[in-house]
């Protein structure tokens, strides 16, 4: 079996036909593939740069290890699951809780290292017993809700962090990017997000020249007079520099604080693989366990040298949804760029200088696309939202995830956002199902459509799945 590093040229390699998709085992010309890879780096860079800063870890190391993690993931899944692995935001609260109790950076990475090991073991279990166990726990109503709350949970980042920094630039970038996604043709339609960012850079530079400094919230959250496009850090940054490495330290108190995140990571990974499968049209059930295990290995490797954990990135799923280019060659290009950026602080400073208003306009579209992929799962699986067994847990979990509702477990630990929303959707569905009358349970099979035929030993493997 190949490693998924051979690609067939799509058409002439230049301009895909209108409505055509570039499949994972296809690629465009290498210059265009490199451009798409750069777009993926830009999409993940904001969160992958900010998250380690919030966790007190080296952002350059985070970027470099995201490239390594992506390579591991692509090799493990044999190039069938196009995804980028970036710094997981699920651990920001965990890191804060560990540090609040006196933990160091080594304690933080040690606790997350153990979470990565548990995630790896969970992936092996899924791979051995089949995707059935994941789908039994998370049928279409659950996976759709998880994908939706993962995307919409990012909405407050746009509304409270990016958009207020420069609302008019954000509005123009949103409109310009939307027009680019819908109206451009050929290759340019495939890099519409990247063009939107370039447009935002130009608008910000022009507004600085015409209107001067803006009085608004800066990237630090402080309301000041500042330039929209500030490239001062680029001049002071070195061209070449190694990130800071350190080993993990293991403390049971910190490990117990971090372990609950495993539940959210499994659900998040399943949701991402499900979303990618919906977009590519391929059943990825047989790669679900491998994808989860690969995430665990990548997180163990990263935290083992002092970096943050890694997970499949919903931001890059949004880029794929916009471009309809699912080529894993683009992700290999992105991983190589990430390695270079991690070793070159100056390039990192250029990308980190993306104005907040520009990110506001871009993320309004990207994050919305991610969330609506969850609705697509519901539609394709014919989930009946008139059934209260489906409606109640999905509604509760999504509101918790979107609204940032939190549950204080102790003085130093709380569950909230994606983690709490995911737990509510999963446990709520199965608890309600246990007590629901029979006529509500019969409206939807427990397993995904087509999942019942995954196990080759099933006697009915050749029979068509039951209709929902």
Order of alpha helices (4+ residues) and beta strands (2+ residues): beta-beta-alpha-alpha-beta-alpha-alpha-alpha-alpha-alpha-alpha-alpha-beta-beta-alpha-alpha-alpha-alpha-beta-alpha-alpha-alpha-alpha-alpha-beta-beta-alpha-alpha
